[in-house]
Amino acid sequence: MVYDVIVVGGGHAGLEAALAAARCGQKTLLVTQRLATIGTLSCNPAFGGPAKGGLVREVDALGGYASLGADQAATQCRILGETKGPAARATRNLVDRKTYSELARAYVAQCPGLDLFEGEAKKVLAQEGRVWGLELVEGQVFQTGALVLTGGTFWNGRIYHGLESQPGGRIGEGPATHLKASLESLGHRVGRLSTSTAPRLWANTINYEGLVEQPGDSRARPFSVLSGPPRNLVSCFLTWTNPKAHQIVRDNLKFSIIYADNPVSSGPRYCPSLEDKIFHFPQRERHMVFLEPDGPDLIYPGGLPTGLAPATQQAFINLLPGLEKTVIARPGYAIEYDFSDPTLLAPTLESLLIKGLFMAGQINGTSGYEEAGSQGLWAGVGAALRASGSEPFYLKRQEALLGVMLDDLTVLGVAEPYRMFTSRAEWRLLLREDNADLRLGPVAEKLGLLDKARQRLLAEKQAGLQKGLAILRRLWLAPERIQELVRKYPIADKDSLTEGAILAGDFLKRPSVKVEYLLGERPELAEIPPTALLTLETEIKYAGYISRQEKEVKKLANQESLDLPKDLDFKVIPGLSREAVEILGRTRPLTLGQASRLRGVTPASLSALAIYTRKITAPRGVA
């Protein structure tokens, strides 16, 4: 059987990759060990949060699925980081795990041009540096023009409860054990990483009296432009660890694979296990625990991922307020798994060694549904372009949070599971949640990823934003009108001071003034789509900062856009140190901007590289 694109793995990366390739018009096959587990949430029952919410919005802007599924399966929606400004503002949806997976399977099953097959990948088939097929353990061979490998923690996965372990890619599911040898035979470097997940608790054994309640937020915006208002059906609750619980963990560290005598993998720094928290922060007397509903019967205690033995987990959990009589429904566990060095990938996530081979998700050393899903989508796009013979398409750091992540992975690599943060983006004020569709919608249209509904909504938002900006920059407000607004809305006294008439746009720049306070000033303002209003306010309120970042982007454009020849011999470049030659030769950066972010490449080396590149690429006769 021949397919344009084959995707291995039915998790968040594989799901998005297969859907994207099919949306691009390529005949696509999704191969996964169990069709019944497509779209399963292996860890926490939530999407979004700082930077992660931005990735989900970017998935939506590119026509992906996770945004829509997270809205439809939501049980609680919240806004995080709102007081830290628009660059840090983040959406987070608690979801019903079972509902999300059911919706994902149904969505994939009805996607035109996408076939599903249950089986395990055995070998990547390549010849003369190019992929031509995939062999399964069951014996089938499929031919393809491009292959995307995902698979999460299943690659040689091993699950740990204390020091006891068993093979597994997820609790109750076997690992995928064959592709490591195949990848290494093609020249890819394979290493080991680890992570852990929290236990699940029986909800009816928790005493919520005295715990801090966290309800949903009715002001939260959905992830997808196709979704309705936020769904707030449940509340979360807060509790805390304490010194007695910490002592139990401390006494049992030597029985956790995370702190065993010979750990063979690196764990996540930014989603640490309870063991890590207590080991690295011994001065802390307590750590916050979020009790999040995980379906109708279970609670996920966010903040308690652990690889300790089940009996130890039960002992320290029963020392926490509200959890004195709580019973564990399923213990937490640690898991080790294989990953492939992402510095051997281009920013399209295509192998630098084997044309047509793409990788996405935890196989690239990342953690999180959002990181996996957005990578998968972009790998699916790249695979579709490769299969159709089209030129590759690159996302830059200044264009998307996804572009930042792709650049970080392929240029810097990973020594531990990578998690996306807003702080990783130099131009984060340009890469906000609220403008993801404006930034990436035109890209998605060009690539054929957007359905007609998203195209229409994008056009309406673009038009509404331009109209609103034009009105507010021309509309004058008299002092007496401002006082009327002050009496009607909670506007701070200091923000109401004016010596005369003021432009509405300038008035909106004041901290306590919101755009909705001005909608009654002109009928046309009230007609602007709600999705455009937050962007409208942000563009006006932070115009100076946004302009400054846009100038910084333009200033660095020459450096970032100077393409380095793919066959450039770094050994012959005068002025390059031996270390720079080794680093550049190993990583093969595509642009001078990528080279500038490599550890060990000095400014002097960059200057030599730029001079030499311009010299050999200049038209003949041009000095």
N, C-alpha and C positions, 0 to 999 in steps of 0.2 A: 504494500500500500504506500502511496506517495502523498506527502503533505508539504505545503509550503513552509509551515512552522510547526514544530513539536515542542510542547512545554512539559517538563517533568516536575510533578509536585502539585498538589491541590490545596495548599495553604494560601495565605494572603498574597504572597508574591506570585505563585503559579496561577492563581485565579485571575489576578489583574493582567498578567502577561498574556494568558490565553485570550481573554476578552479583548485586549488591545489589538493583538495580532489579527483577530477575526474582524474587529471593527475596521481595521485598515484594509480589509478585503482579501486577506490571505486565508487559504484553506488550512485550518489549524486543528491539531490533535492535543488534548490534555491527557497525559498519562499519570495516574496516581495509584498508590497501593490500595486505597479503599475509597470508592466513590461516595460512600455514606459519610465520610469525614471532610468533604470539601468545605472550606471556609470555617473550620473549627477554631475557636479561640482557646489556645492551649493554656494561657496564663490568666491575666486579670480580665474581668468582664467589662472592658471599657475601651473607647477610642478617644484620642485627642489628648489635650493637655498642652503645656508649653512647647512650642515648635511642632509638636506632633499634630496638634489641631490644624496648623498651617499646612502640613503635608497632606492631611485628609482633604482639606479644601483644594489643594493643588491636584489631587487625584480627581476630584469632581470637575475642576476646570478643564482637565484633560479627558473628560468623558468616562472616568472609571466608576467602579461599583462601590467601594468601601464607604464612601460618603453617604450614598443612598441607603445602603444596608444599615449603617450605624444610626441613621435617623429613624428608619422604619422599625428597628428592634429596640429603640431607646426606651429606657424606663426612668431615666433622670438626665436632665441637661443642665450644665452649669457654665458660667463664665469665670475663668481664672485670670489672675494678674491684671485686672482692669485698672487698678490704681497705679500700675507701673507704666502706663502709657500704651499707645496703639501697637507698638512693635511687640510688646509682651502680652497683649490681650490674647487669650486662648479659650477655645471651646472644648469641653469634655463631655462626652455622652457615656453614661452607664448603660449597658445593653443587656438584653436577655440573651444569654449565650446560645441556647437551643434555637430561639427564633432567628437569630442572625444566620446560623449555619443552614437552617431550613430555607431561608430566603435566598442565601447565596447559591445553594444547590439548584433551586428552581430557576434562578436567573441564568446560571451557566447553561442549564439544560435547554433553555429556549433561545440561546444565542445563535443566530444564523452563521453558518460557516464553521462552527466549532463542534468537533466530535469528542467524546469522552471514552477512555479505555482504562480498565482496571488491570494494573500490572506493575512490576518493579523493574526499573532501569538497571541494566547490567553493564553496558559498554557504549561509549561514544564512538561512533564509526567515522573516521576521518582519513583522508588521503591527500597527499601533497599539500598539507597545511590548510585543508578545508573540510568542514563537516559535510557528510553526505547521508548520515542515518543514525538510528538508535536501535540497539539490540536489547531485548528484554530478557529477564531471567527465565520467563516461561518459553522462550525460543523465538518469539516473533521478531521480525526485523522490519522497521519502517524507514523509508527514504524521506529525506527532507532537505530543504534549502537553508534552514536555520533551526538551531536547537537552543532552548532556554532551560537551564538547570536551576531549580529551586529545591525545596525540600526541608527547610527549617532545621530543626534539631535531629532529623531522622538519619543523617549521614553518619553511620557507625555510632549511633546514639547509645549511651549507657546511663541508666537511671540509678540514683543512689538514695537509699534511706539509711543514714548513718554510714557505716563502712560496708554494709551489705549492698550488692548491686546486681543488676540484671540488664541484658540488652533491651533497648527500647527507644523509640523515637518520641514517644509520648506515653503516659501511663496507660497500660492496657493495649499498646500497639507496638509491633516489632520495628526494628531499625531497617534502614537501607544500607547494605553492607558492600556493594559491589563497585560503586563508582570511584572510590578513592584510587584504586589501582589504574583505572582507565584514565583519570585526570593526570596522575603522576606520569603515566607513560606518554602523555602528550606534552609534558614539560611544566605542568602547573604544580606549584608548591602547596602542600596540604598541611594544616596544623590542627590544633585542638583548642576549643574554648569551652566554657561552662556557664551555666546559669542556674537559677533555682526558682521555684514557684511556691506560693503559700498554701497552707492546708485549707480545706473547705470545712466550714463548721455548720452544724445543724442549727438553723435559725430559731427553732422553738426551744433551744436550750440556753438562749442568751437572755440576760436580764438588762433591758434597755433603760431602766429607771436610773436617773442620775447621769446618764451619758449625754454628751452634746449632740444634738440633732443637726444634720445638714440637709435641708430640703433642696429641691431643685430651684432653678431660676427661670421665671417666665420670660425674662428678657433675652435669654440665650437665643442665638441664631442657629438654624439648622446647618449641617455641613453642606448639604446639597441644595443647589438653586431649584431643584425639582421638588423639594420637600415642603410640607406644611409647617405649622407652628411647633415649638418644642413639646416633647412628651415628658411630663413629670408625674410619674405614678408612684414613686417610692421615695423614702428618705434614707440617707446614710447616717451613721453615728460614729462618734470619735471615742476611742479609749486610748490608754497609754500603757507602755511597759513600765517596769519598776525595778529597783535594785535586786529584789529577791528573784525575779524572773531572769535578770541579767546574770546572776550568780549561777543559776542552773545551766544557762547557755555556756558560760565561761568554763564551768567544770566539765563540759562535754565537748569542747572544741576539738580535742584530739580524736573524737569519734565522728567528726564531720569530714567528708572528703574535701571540703573547702579548706580545712586546716589540718589535713592528714600530713604524715611525715613527707610523702612524696607526691604532691599534687602535680598532675601532668597537664593542666590547662589553666587559662586565665579566666577569672570571673568578671562580671560587669562592675565597673566602678560607680556608675550612676544609677543603677537599680540594685543596690547591694543586698545581700542576704542579711538576716538578723545576726548571724555570726560575724559578718564583716563589720556591721555597725558597732557591735559590742567590743570587738577586738581593736578597731581603729579609733573609737571614741570612748575610751574607758571613763572619761570625766563626765559623760552624759548620764544623768540618773534616769531619764526616760526617753522613749521614742514614740512618736505618734503612730496610731494604728487606725485605719479607716475600715469600718465594718460596712461592706458594700453588698447589697442583695445580689445574689447570683442565681436567678431563677426564683421560684416560689418557696423553695425549702432550704436553700443553702445561703451561707454568707461567706464572702471572700474577704479575709482580713488583710487589706492592703498595707504593706509595710512589714509583713512577716514572712517573706520568702525564706525558706530554710531547707538545708539538707540533713538535718539531725534525724535521729531515729524516732519513729512514731511515739514511743513511750515518753521520750524527752520532750517532744512537741506538746503532748497532752499535759505534761507537768508544768511547763512554763506558761502555757495558755491559761490554765486554771488559776494562775496568780494575777491575772489582769482584771481590772474593774469591769464588772458586768459579765465576765467570762468564767466566774468561779465554778459554775456547774456545766459549762459548755462541753459538748461532746464533738470530737473530730469526726466528720463524715468521710474525709479522705485526707491522709497526711500529705504535707508538702514534700517535695523531693528536689534534689539537685540532678542535673543532667549534663554530661559531657558529649561533645559532638565534633565532627570534622568541619573545617571551613577551608576555603581556598584563598590564597593571597590575592586581594583585589588590586594590587599594584600591577598585576599582569593583565588588567582589563583596561580598555579605552573608556572614556566617560559615557559612551553608549552602552557600557557593560558588555561589550564584545571582547572576546579573548584577543590579546595581542599576538598570540601564538597560532591560533586556529581560527580562520575566518568562518563566520557563521555560528560560532559557539558563544552563547551568552550565559551569564549567571546573575542571579538576583536573590536578595533576602539574606537569611542568616548564613548561607554558604559564602557570602562576602564578608562575614564578620560583624554584622549588625544585630541589633536586638529590637524587638517591638513590631507590632502589627503594621504601624504606620510607615516605618522605614521599609519594611518588607513590601508592602503593597505598592508604594510609590516606585520603588526600584523595579518591581515586577512589571508595572505598567510601562516604564521606560524601556526595559529590556524587550518587552513585547513589541513596542514600536520599532526599536532597533532591528529586531529579528524580521519584522515585516518588511522594513526597508531593504535589508540585506537579501531576503528571499525574492523580492521584486526587482532587484538590481538597481535600486535607487540610491542616491547619495546619503550618507549618514547625517543625522541631525543632532546637534549638540546643544545642551542647556548650559548657560554660563552661571557663575556664582551670583551675578547681579540680577539674574532673571527669575530665580526660583530657589526656595529652600531645598528642593530636590537637586538643583544644580550645585548647591553648596555641598550636599552630602555626596553626590557623585564625584565631585572634585576631591573632597577629603579622602574618600575611599581609594580612588585610583591613583592619587598622587602621594598621599601620606601613608596609606595602608592602616592596619589595625594591630595593636598588641593586646587588646581586650575588646569585648563586645562594644560596638559603636552605637551611641544613642544621639539622636539629633537634639540640639539645643538652639534656642534663639541666639545665644551669644556666639555661636559658631559663624553666624552670618555677619560680615562686615557692614553690609548695607541693609540691615534688618528693618529699618523704617520704610524701605521700598518693598520689602517682602512680607507684607502683612497678610493676615487671614482675609481681611475684608476686600482686598484687591486681587486675590488669586485668580479670579475669573477674568479680570481685565488684563492681567499680565500674560496668562497662559491660554486664554480663550482663542486669540488669533492664531497661536501656534497649533492648538488642537484643530481648528478649522482647516489650516493648511495641510495637516497630516490626515485629515478625514476621520478624526476621532469623535467629533461632536454630532449628536443627534439634533434633529430640527428644533426640538423644544429648548435645548440649551442654547442653540444659535439665536433663537428669537429672544430669549431672556437676556443674553449677552448684549444684543443690539439695543434692547430697551434700557438696560443699565447704562451703557455707554452714552446713549442720547440723553437720558435723565441726568447723568452726572454733568455733562457739558452744559445743559440748560440751567441746572441749579447753580453751577459756578458762575455762569454769566449773569444770572439774576442777582445773586448775593453780592457780586462785585460792582453792581450798578445801583442797587437799592439803598436809598438813604433813610435813616431812622431819626426822627426829630427827638429832642430830649424828653418832651412830654410822652411820646410813644414808648420810649425806653422805660420811663417810670411806670407806665401801664403794664409793661411786660414784667417788671420787677414785682408789682403787686400780684400778678397772676402766677408767676413761676418762682421757684426757689433760687433766685439769682443773688449772689453775694453783693453786699453793699459796695465793696471796692470795685466790683465789676460793672456797676451801674453808673459810675461817675463819668460825665462827659460835659464839655464846655459848649457843645453845639451839636448839630446833626452829625451822624456818623454812618459810614457805610455798614450795611448788614454783615458783610464779610468780615470787617474789622471787629465788629461787636461779637461775632461768633468766635473770634480768637480768644476771648476772655474765658478763663477756666470753667466758671460755673454756668456758662451759656451753652445750651444744646440746640442742635439744628431744629428739633421738633418745636421749640419755642417760636420759631420764625415762620412756620409753615402757613400761618394765617395771614402773612403779610402780602402774599400774592397767590392767586388761585393756582397758577402754574406750579408753584412749589409743592402744593399738596398732591399734585398729580405725579410727582417723581416716584418711581418704584421704591418700596421700602429697602430693597437690597442696596440701593445707591445712596441712601441717606447717611449711613455710617461712613462710607467712603467720602462723601461730600463734606461732612464735618471734619474728617481727618485731613483731607487735602487742604482745607482752608486753615484749620487751627494750627497745623504743623508745616505750613507752606515753606517757611524759612529753612527749617531743618531738612525737609524733603529736597529743596533746591540745592542745599549744600551737599547732600549725599549724591544727587544726580551729577553735580560738578565733579565730585571725587571719582565717580564711575567713568566719566568722560576723560578725566586726566589719566586714568590708568588704562584707557582703551588701547593705546598703542602697544603697551607692554603685553596686555592680555591677548591681543589679537595677532601678534606677530607669530605666524605659523612656523614651526620648525620642520624641516624636511623629514619625512618618515625614515629615510635611509641615511640620515646624517651620521657621519663618523666623528664622534666626539674626540677621538684620540689625536686627530690632526689639527684641532683648533688651538691656535697659539694662546697661551695665558691660562688655560684650564688646569687646575690642580689634578693630581692623580685621584684624589677623593671625589672631586666633581665629575671627572670622566667616568669613574665607576658608578656613581649614583645616577647620573644621566643615562648611561648605557643600560643600567638595570631597569629604570622606570620608564624610559622613552617618553618624556613629556611631549605633548602635541603643540604647546604654545610656550612662549617665553613666560607668560603669567603662571602657568603650571610649574615651570622650572623654578620660578622664584619662591615657590612654597615648599620646595624640597629641603629637608634638613641636610645641612652640609654644603649647600650651594651658596657661595658667598656673593655679595654685590659685585666684586671684581670678576667672578666667574660669569655672572649674568651679563656684565658689560662685554666681556670677550665673546660670549655666545651670541649676543645681539649683533655686534659688529660683523662677526664672521657670517652669520645667517643672512644679514642684509647684503653683504658683499657677494655671496654665491647665488642669491635669488634675484639680485637686481638685473634689469634688462641689460643686454650687452651694450657697452658703450657708455653706460651710466656709472659714474663714480660713486 
